[in-house]
């Protein structure tokens, strides 16, 4: 798990990322209902999320939303972090620019939704690497239990199914989240929202 000190540094890193190179020297972060806004920056809001990692348990990434008409690249934002944050563990390993950061009914950033999206991205990358062009698959996050669980539905030729399932179980078993793997026909119509994704090694 990430130490509390590093979690604090990661939350401060978001402020550095938002301010670096674009805010006035006197610019001050203003937290509002879980969101962070900075005048004079290209970003509307953002949040540090800890995503599952096979080696370290968790690593920091950051979701950001650009202001209307603003431009910035993930490479630029990561470079600003690396230049200005001395604590290496506090630098996010990835910046995800979201078209719209999800909010709760009362207007706060929906942290569980972002954590679920981070889990989905990790599982999708693992499935992409293993399945490649040999099968279709659907990845979703089930949040109905006490802990979110990654569900992977695999549509593979019968002869390939056992070997693919074994490789997927081995790969996903390195992470701390729970996983279930099932077999069923998969098509793009199954993808009801952004929390689910299918592919053929895209």
Secondary structure, 3 states (H helix, E strand, C coil): CCCHHHHHHHHHHHHHHHHCCCCCCCCCCEEECCEEECCCCCEEEEEEEEEEECCCEEEEEEEEEECCCCCCCHHHHHHHHHHHCCCHHHCCCCEEECCCCCECCCCCECHHHHHHHHHHHHHHHHHHHHHCCCEEEEEEEECCCCCCEEEEEEEECHHHHHHHHHHHHHHHCCCCCEEEEEECCCCHHHCCCCCEEEECCC
